[in-house]
Amino acid sequence: RAGSSIYTATSADFNWDEIFKDCAWFHITGITPALCDNVAKLTIEACKKAKEHGVKISCDLNYRNKLWSKEKAGEVMAKICEYVDVCIANEEDAADVFGIKASDTDVTSGEVNREGYKEVASELTKRFGFEKVAITLRESINANINNWSAMLYDGKDYYFSKRYNMQIVDRVGGG
C-alpha cells in the first residue's frame, strides 16, 4: 500500500466540488485513513466536502491492527465519524476502535451475544448521531465452520438477519 496513488495523493489531486457535484452517496473504509497521516487528513477533507454537497456518507470501520494502533484509529475515526450517516462494523470493530464492547461476548472463542450488539449500536449512535448502524456478526466455531448474521439499528428498532452456517472451503481476501 505504501507508494500507492492514494498513499502519495495530495489535496491538490482532488476537485471535491466536481467530485461531489452529482453525488448522492460517498462510502469510505477505515483502511484508507490508516495508511498514513496525510491520507487520514484527505479522508476527513473528503467527508467535509461531501457534507457541504449534501451527500450521505457511509463508513465501514474496518479496523486493521497491522496498519495502525487502536488509539490512533479511535482518534482519527472519531473525527471522520462526525460526518458519517451510516456506520458499518463487524463484531470487533467498535471495541477495537472506540472501546465499545458487547456484553457477554468473547469473539476469540466464537461466543457472540447478539443482544449485546444492540448496546453497541445504541452507544455508537449516541456518540456520533448515526442514522443507521449495521454490524456483521461472525461466530467462529473453528477454522472451517462459522456462523454469520447481521444486525441493523435505525435509531429506534433493531433488525437481525437469519444466522447462516458457513462451511469454509478456501478463504478469500487475505489482504
Legacy VTK file of the C-alpha trace (Angstrom):
# vtk DataFile Version 3.0
C-alpha trace
ASCII
DATASET POLYDATA
POINTS 175 float
0.000 0.000 0.000
2.939 2.317 0.590
3.667 4.216 -2.594
0.157 3.638 -3.973
-1.697 6.504 -5.649
-3.835 7.210 -2.575
-0.807 6.998 -0.277
1.011 9.664 -2.255
-2.053 11.832 -3.037
-2.324 15.455 -2.003
-5.290 17.750 -1.601
-4.464 19.317 -4.958
-5.202 15.983 -6.655
-8.932 16.273 -5.909
-11.534 18.730 -7.159
-14.035 17.965 -4.408
-16.688 20.308 -5.801
-16.612 18.465 -9.126
-16.391 15.027 -7.498
-19.421 15.603 -5.248
-21.438 17.766 -7.675
-23.866 14.999 -8.717
-23.045 12.541 -5.969
-25.692 11.070 -3.670
-23.582 8.711 -1.582
-19.931 8.505 -0.530
-18.503 5.357 1.082
-15.237 5.168 2.961
-13.434 2.463 4.873
-11.175 2.604 7.914
-8.366 1.080 5.885
-7.853 4.234 3.808
-7.087 6.716 6.621
-4.965 4.051 8.328
-2.393 4.214 5.516
-0.708 7.384 6.800
-1.443 10.745 8.436
-1.726 12.500 5.078
-4.368 10.070 3.819
-6.245 10.439 7.109
-6.349 14.217 6.538
-7.534 13.683 2.943
-10.299 11.364 4.158
-11.536 13.955 6.648
-11.337 16.635 3.945
-13.379 14.449 1.585
-16.037 13.888 4.251
-16.308 17.626 4.979
-16.715 18.406 1.278
-19.227 15.593 0.788
-21.353 17.023 3.621
-21.141 20.519 2.104
-22.739 19.000 -1.005
-25.456 17.186 0.973
-24.005 13.754 0.250
-24.829 10.804 2.520
-21.727 9.145 3.929
-21.292 5.531 4.955
-18.208 4.222 6.672
-17.019 0.689 7.284
-14.783 0.970 10.369
-12.727 -1.973 9.077
-10.003 -1.842 11.748
-6.672 -3.443 10.779
-4.081 -3.706 13.562
-1.249 -4.103 11.047
-1.956 -0.588 9.757
-2.390 1.392 12.975
-2.897 1.225 16.717
-6.301 1.125 18.373
-5.566 4.510 19.934
-4.706 6.148 16.602
-7.709 4.503 14.916
-10.020 5.803 17.635
-8.634 9.325 17.349
-8.881 9.543 13.548
-12.108 7.598 13.094
-13.850 9.765 15.724
-13.100 12.807 13.540
-14.359 11.009 10.435
-17.494 9.686 12.152
-18.628 13.255 12.861
-19.678 13.290 9.179
-20.956 9.712 8.822
-24.641 8.835 8.398
-24.363 5.038 8.205
-21.775 3.140 10.223
-20.848 -0.406 9.275
-18.763 -2.620 11.526
-18.020 -6.231 12.297
-18.309 -7.864 15.707
-14.946 -6.458 16.866
-14.580 -3.040 15.194
-16.477 -0.894 17.720
-14.458 -2.416 20.564
-11.139 -2.058 18.742
-11.706 1.491 17.518
-13.909 3.088 20.188
-13.749 0.735 23.179
-17.479 -0.014 22.861
-17.945 -3.713 23.650
-20.892 -6.066 23.508
-21.734 -7.635 26.835
-21.358 -11.402 27.292
-19.325 -11.769 24.104
-15.970 -13.459 23.578
-15.154 -13.142 19.890
-11.995 -15.231 20.126
-13.985 -18.248 21.328
-16.845 -17.651 18.880
-19.268 -16.635 21.645
-21.294 -13.755 20.208
-24.195 -12.373 22.228
-26.434 -10.928 19.533
-28.417 -8.901 22.081
-25.192 -7.236 23.272
-24.792 -5.632 19.858
-27.956 -3.643 20.445
-25.990 -1.849 23.162
-23.055 -1.344 20.792
-25.239 0.144 18.031
-27.088 2.348 20.502
-23.844 3.625 22.054
-22.331 4.363 18.622
-25.476 6.256 17.653
-25.461 8.278 20.886
-21.812 9.178 20.440
-21.879 10.110 16.741
-25.533 10.650 15.774
-25.561 7.939 13.098
-28.816 7.422 11.209
-28.118 3.703 10.978
-25.622 1.188 12.306
-25.061 -2.173 10.625
-22.985 -4.848 12.337
-21.967 -8.168 10.845
-21.703 -10.936 13.410
-19.323 -13.826 12.825
-19.142 -16.700 15.238
-16.011 -18.723 14.571
-16.750 -22.300 15.585
-13.434 -23.406 14.103
-11.267 -22.588 11.060
-13.745 -24.273 8.705
-17.123 -23.514 10.282
-18.520 -20.039 11.001
-21.984 -18.733 11.719
-22.709 -15.405 10.022
-25.530 -12.951 10.624
-26.066 -9.206 10.784
-27.932 -6.564 12.712
-29.260 -3.174 11.612
-30.225 -0.395 14.006
-32.201 2.510 12.561
-32.237 4.693 15.655
-35.296 3.095 17.184
-35.597 -0.550 16.103
-33.133 -3.431 15.815
-33.336 -5.953 12.985
-31.447 -9.242 12.907
-30.878 -11.371 9.846
-31.139 -15.103 9.814
-27.997 -16.870 11.106
-26.175 -18.694 8.310
-23.881 -21.645 8.967
-20.917 -21.284 6.628
-18.700 -24.180 5.634
-15.404 -22.571 4.621
-13.563 -24.354 1.829
-10.954 -21.747 0.970
-10.693 -18.250 2.443
-10.857 -15.334 0.036
-9.327 -11.918 0.627
-6.233 -12.304 2.739
-5.214 -8.667 2.175
LINES 1 176
175 0 1 2 3 4 5 6 7 8 9 10 11 12 13 14 15 16 17 18 19 20 21 22 23 24 25 26 27 28 29 30 31 32 33 34 35 36 37 38 39 40 41 42 43 44 45 46 47 48 49 50 51 52 53 54 55 56 57 58 59 60 61 62 63 64 65 66 67 68 69 70 71 72 73 74 75 76 77 78 79 80 81 82 83 84 85 86 87 88 89 90 91 92 93 94 95 96 97 98 99 100 101 102 103 104 105 106 107 108 109 110 111 112 113 114 115 116 117 118 119 120 121 122 123 124 125 126 127 128 129 130 131 132 133 134 135 136 137 138 139 140 141 142 143 144 145 146 147 148 149 150 151 152 153 154 155 156 157 158 159 160 161 162 163 164 165 166 167 168 169 170 171 172 173 174
